[in-house]
């Protein structure tokens, strides 16, 4: 008798299904680019700036649809939006695999980044909020716990596949995975269209969660100030994470580490993210999401300072990876839980879309700006830039917590 309940849309299987699609989504649409970019550059025969420039334009123009995607999620539900998003993601990967010049490459990148707004964490968090209401915090933590393995799995997987296929073949294979794996999971396990406003706790939540103390959601000037601080913090953290996702291996080698050691340290990010998310899931209930946000945010500049001081030593670089990974892992959680706490579950999809919009330029420019910074200013100056951005983000979240208190 439990089987129909287990597999019903929005039921207990929702989190594992979304976890699989997030691993495949981030792995194929984002992390694979880090490994494939050098092969792409060599195949096209242009400077690396063109490869990263096309990626940046894709992030900028493609991400501009985030508010529209959020509104569509609120109107039609996540099942329709994320299912169509998976189909379009597969087609976009096929288009990228067939790109033969700068124009077709840029168009494919724009299409690819546009559909990520319909399949990445923001959309998945909206699905959990539609299914669980204001009690979605634990579900968000559980989802990001699974999603944290994306880089750990897909960096070595992509490297292995390059031994059997060229970069075009790898992207074709990943395009098939979106259609054959992610599309069915979104279609059969996500909640359908929400016909009523999301209430404080979904009536059909799989496991009733204990109610938290009721906190008034922000309105008026207080809401606008909180929104601006949150958008600033998310944008600056987005720059750092986006830059490091593409250039972390190059940065570590710039400090004098061998390629093998750099890959090993980079692989520590995934387990560190998972460890941080597991700790939040087990012990975070006693902390406000805003408190978790600013405390974890300070780990990012702390880790980068360690790298700046002793990046040539593998042990110190490993400590950097642990601190940075924990911070990055928790930032994915607070990206969903803090807006839910401050602004409430009603219209959550649109809220997440609007929060993403201010950071489009910053996040989009990160891979190209950091590539130029590494080339012109070296690893020390580039690391200082990341420290400044991440510290300003942490300070904004601390200010937000003080205002909330």
C-alpha positions in Angstrom: 0.0 0.0 0.0 3.0 2.3 0.5 4.1 2.1 -3.1 1.5 4.5 -4.7 2.2 7.0 -1.9 6.0 6.6 -2.4 5.9 7.3 -6.1 3.1 9.9 -6.3 4.1 13.4 -7.7 5.4 15.6 -4.9 5.7 12.5 -2.5 8.6 11.0 -0.6 10.5 10.2 -3.9 10.6 13.9 -4.8 13.9 14.6 -3.1 15.9 11.6 -4.5 14.5 12.4 -8.0 15.5 16.0 -7.8 18.8 15.0 -6.3 19.6 12.9 -9.4 18.5 15.7 -11.8 20.6 18.3 -9.9 23.7 16.1 -10.1 23.2 15.5 -13.8 22.2 19.1 -14.4 25.1 20.8 -12.7 27.5 18.1 -13.9 26.6 18.3 -17.6 25.6 21.9 -18.0 28.2 23.6 -15.7 31.1 21.5 -14.3 31.9 19.7 -17.6 32.8 23.0 -19.2 35.8 23.3 -16.8 37.3 20.1 -18.2 36.2 20.5 -21.8 37.2 24.2 -22.3 40.8 23.6 -23.2 39.9 21.0 -25.8 37.2 23.3 -27.2 39.7 26.2 -27.4 42.2 24.0 -29.3 39.6 22.7 -31.6 38.2 26.1 -32.6 41.8 27.5 -32.9 41.1 30.7 -31.1 42.4 32.4 -27.9 41.0 31.1 -24.5 39.3 34.5 -24.0 36.9 33.6 -26.8 35.9 30.4 -25.1 35.3 32.0 -21.8 33.8 35.1 -23.4 31.1 33.0 -25.1 30.4 31.3 -21.8 30.1 34.8 -20.1 27.7 36.1 -22.7 25.7 32.9 -22.3 25.5 33.5 -18.5 24.5 37.1 -19.0 21.9 36.9 -21.7 20.6 33.4 -20.8 20.3 34.3 -17.1 18.2 37.3 -18.0 15.2 35.0 -18.3 15.4 34.0 -14.6 12.6 36.3 -13.5 10.4 35.0 -16.3 11.2 31.4 -15.4 10.2 32.1 -11.8 6.9 33.6 -12.8 6.2 30.6 -15.1 6.9 28.3 -12.2 4.4 30.1 -9.9 1.8 30.0 -12.7 2.2 26.6 -14.2 4.0 24.6 -11.5 7.5 23.1 -11.5 6.6 19.8 -13.3 5.8 21.5 -16.6 8.7 24.1 -16.4 11.4 21.7 -15.3 10.3 18.9 -17.7 10.4 21.3 -20.7 13.7 22.7 -19.3 15.3 19.2 -19.4 14.2 18.7 -23.0 15.6 22.1 -24.0 18.8 21.4 -22.0 19.4 18.3 -24.0 18.8 20.1 -27.3 21.1 23.0 -26.2 23.9 20.5 -25.5 23.4 19.0 -28.9 23.5 22.5 -30.4 26.8 23.2 -28.6 28.3 20.0 -29.8 27.5 21.1 -33.4 28.9 24.7 -33.1 31.4 25.5 -35.7 32.3 29.1 -35.1 31.9 32.0 -32.7 28.3 32.9 -33.7 26.9 29.3 -33.4 29.0 28.8 -30.2 27.7 31.9 -28.6 24.1 31.2 -29.5 24.4 27.7 -28.1 25.9 29.0 -24.9 23.0 31.5 -24.5 20.4 28.8 -25.0 22.2 26.5 -22.6 22.4 29.1 -19.8 18.8 30.2 -20.4 17.5 26.7 -19.7 19.6 26.3 -16.6 17.2 28.7 -14.9 14.5 26.0 -15.4 16.5 23.1 -14.1 19.0 24.3 -11.5 18.6 24.8 -7.7 16.3 27.8 -7.8 13.7 25.9 -9.8 14.2 22.8 -7.6 13.8 24.9 -4.4 10.5 26.2 -5.8 9.4 22.6 -6.4 10.2 21.7 -2.7 8.4 24.8 -1.5 5.3 24.0 -3.6 5.3 20.5 -2.1 6.3 21.4 1.5 5.3 25.0 2.0 7.2 26.9 4.7 8.5 23.6 6.1 10.7 23.1 3.1 14.0 24.0 4.9 14.9 20.4 5.8 13.9 19.2 2.3 16.2 21.9 0.7 19.1 20.7 3.0 18.5 17.1 1.9 18.4 18.0 -1.8 21.7 20.0 -1.7 23.3 17.1 0.2 22.8 15.0 -2.9 23.6 17.7 -5.4 27.0 18.4 -3.7 28.4 15.3 -5.5 28.0 16.9 -9.0 31.6 18.2 -9.3 33.1 15.2 -7.5 31.4 12.9 -10.0 31.5 14.8 -13.2 35.0 16.3 -13.2 36.7 12.8 -13.3 33.8 11.3 -15.4 34.3 14.0 -18.1 38.1 13.5 -18.0 37.5 9.8 -18.5 35.1 10.3 -21.4 37.6 12.5 -23.1 39.7 9.4 -23.5 37.0 7.8 -25.6 35.3 10.8 -27.3 36.2 14.3 -28.4 34.5 17.2 -26.6 31.6 17.1 -29.1 30.9 13.5 -28.4 30.9 14.1 -24.6 28.4 16.9 -25.0 26.2 14.7 -27.2 26.2 12.0 -24.6 25.4 14.5 -21.9 22.5 15.9 -24.0 21.0 12.4 -24.2 21.3 12.1 -20.4 19.1 15.2 -20.0 16.4 13.7 -22.2 16.6 10.1 -21.0 17.3 10.6 -17.3 16.2 14.1 -16.1 13.1 14.6 -18.3 11.3 11.5 -17.0 12.2 12.2 -13.4 10.8 15.7 -13.6 7.7 14.5 -15.4 6.7 11.8 -13.0 7.9 13.0 -9.6 7.4 16.8 -9.5 4.2 18.4 -8.2 1.9 19.7 -10.8 0.3 23.1 -11.1 -0.4 24.8 -7.8 -4.1 25.8 -7.9 -4.0 27.6 -4.6 -1.5 29.8 -2.8 1.2 27.9 -1.0 0.3 27.8 2.7 2.4 27.7 5.8 2.6 23.9 5.6 1.6 21.7 2.7 -1.3 19.5 3.7 0.1 16.6 1.8 3.7 16.8 3.0 5.3 13.4 3.1 6.5 13.6 6.7 4.8 16.3 8.8 7.5 18.6 10.2 7.3 20.3 13.5 6.0 23.8 13.2 8.6 26.6 13.8 7.8 29.8 15.7 5.8 32.0 13.4 7.8 35.0 12.2 6.2 37.8 10.3 7.4 38.0 6.7 9.0 41.3 5.7 7.0 44.0 3.9 7.5 47.5 2.6 10.9 49.2 3.2 12.2 46.4 5.4 11.5 43.9 2.6 13.2 46.1 0.0 16.3 46.6 2.2 16.6 42.9 2.9 16.1 42.1 -0.7 19.0 44.4 -1.8 21.4 43.1 0.9 20.5 39.5 -0.1 20.9 40.2 -3.8 24.2 41.9 -3.2 25.5 38.9 -1.2 24.3 36.3 -3.6 25.8 38.3 -6.6 29.3 38.6 -5.0 29.3 35.0 -3.9 28.1 34.1 -7.4 31.2 35.8 -8.8 33.6 33.9 -6.6 31.9 30.5 -7.1 31.6 31.0 -10.8 35.3 32.1 -11.2 36.5 29.2 -9.0 34.3 26.6 -10.8 36.1 27.4 -14.0 39.6 28.4 -12.9 40.2 26.6 -9.6 42.6 24.1 -11.0 44.6 26.8 -12.9 44.7 28.9 -9.7 46.1 26.0 -7.6 48.7 25.3 -10.2 49.6 29.0 -10.2 50.6 28.7 -6.6 53.1 26.0 -7.5 51.1 22.8 -7.0 51.4 20.0 -9.6 48.4 19.2 -11.9 47.8 15.9 -10.1 47.8 17.6 -6.6 45.6 20.4 -7.9 43.0 17.9 -9.2 43.1 16.0 -5.9 42.5 19.2 -3.9 39.8 20.2 -6.3 38.1 16.9 -5.7 37.9 17.7 -2.0 35.3 20.4 -2.8 32.5 18.0 -3.3 32.9 16.0 0.0 33.4 19.3 1.9 30.1 20.7 0.5 28.3 17.5 1.5 29.9 17.6 5.0 28.7 21.2 5.5 25.2 20.4 4.2 25.0 17.3 6.4 26.0 19.3 9.5 23.3 21.9 8.6 20.7 19.2 8.2 21.5 17.6 11.5 22.2 20.6 13.7 21.0 23.6 11.8 17.4 23.6 13.1 18.6 25.4 16.2 19.9 28.3 14.1 18.1 30.9 12.1 18.8 30.5 8.3 20.1 34.1 8.3 22.6 33.2 11.0 23.7 30.2 9.1 24.1 32.4 6.0 26.6 34.9 7.5 28.6 32.4 9.6 29.1 30.1 6.7 29.8 33.0 4.3 32.9 34.0 6.4 34.5 30.6 5.8 34.9 31.6 2.1 37.3 34.5 2.6 39.0 32.7 5.4 39.8 29.7 3.1 41.0 32.1 0.4 43.3 33.8 3.0 44.8 30.4 3.8 45.4 29.9 0.1 47.0 33.3 -0.2 49.4 32.6 2.7 50.4 29.0 2.0 48.9 28.0 -1.3 52.2 26.3 -2.3 51.8 23.7 0.5 49.4 20.9 -0.2 48.2 20.7 3.4 47.3 24.4 3.5 45.7 24.2 0.1 43.7 21.3 1.4 42.5 23.3 4.3 41.4 26.0 1.9 39.4 23.5 -0.1 37.7 22.3 3.0 36.7 25.8 4.2 35.7 27.0 0.7 33.8 23.8 0.0 31.8 24.0 3.3 31.0 27.6 2.6 30.0 26.9 -1.0 27.8 24.0 0.1 26.0 26.0 2.8 25.5 28.9 0.4 23.4 26.7 -1.8 21.1 25.9 1.2 20.8 29.5 2.4 20.0 30.6 -1.1 16.7 28.8 -0.7 16.1 29.0 3.1 16.8 32.6 3.7 14.3 34.0 1.1 11.8 31.5 2.4 12.2 32.8 6.0 12.2 36.5 5.1 9.7 36.7 2.3 7.5 33.6 2.7 6.4 30.8 0.4 3.8 32.7 -1.7 5.3 33.6 -5.0 8.5 31.9 -4.2 9.4 31.1 -7.8 9.2 34.8 -8.8 11.1 35.9 -5.7 14.0 33.5 -6.5 14.0 34.8 -10.1 14.2 38.4 -9.1 17.0 37.6 -6.6 19.0 36.1 -9.4 18.6 39.0 -11.8 20.8 41.6 -10.1 23.9 39.4 -10.2 23.7 38.4 -13.8 26.4 40.7 -15.0 28.7 40.0 -12.1 28.3 36.2 -12.3 28.5 36.2 -16.1 31.7 38.3 -16.1 33.4 36.2 -13.5 35.1 33.5 -15.7 36.3 36.0 -18.3 37.4 38.7 -15.7 39.2 36.1 -13.6 40.9 34.6 -16.7 42.2 38.1 -17.6 43.2 38.7 -13.9 45.2 35.5 -13.8 46.9 36.3 -17.0 47.7 40.0 -16.3 47.8 40.2 -12.5 48.9 36.8 -11.4 47.6 34.4 -8.7 48.2 36.7 -5.7 46.3 39.7 -7.0 43.5 37.4 -8.3 43.1 35.7 -4.9 43.0 39.1 -3.2 40.1 40.0 -5.5 38.2 36.9 -4.5 38.9 37.6 -0.8 37.5 41.1 -1.2 34.3 40.0 -3.0 33.6 37.1 -0.6 34.2 39.3 2.5 31.9 42.0 1.3 29.2 39.3 0.7 29.7 37.9 4.2 29.5 41.5 5.6 26.2 42.1 3.8 24.7 38.9 5.2 25.9 39.9 8.7 24.2 43.3 8.3 21.0 41.5 7.2 21.1 39.3 10.3 21.5 42.3 12.6 18.6 44.2 10.9 16.5 41.0 11.1 17.2 40.7 14.8 
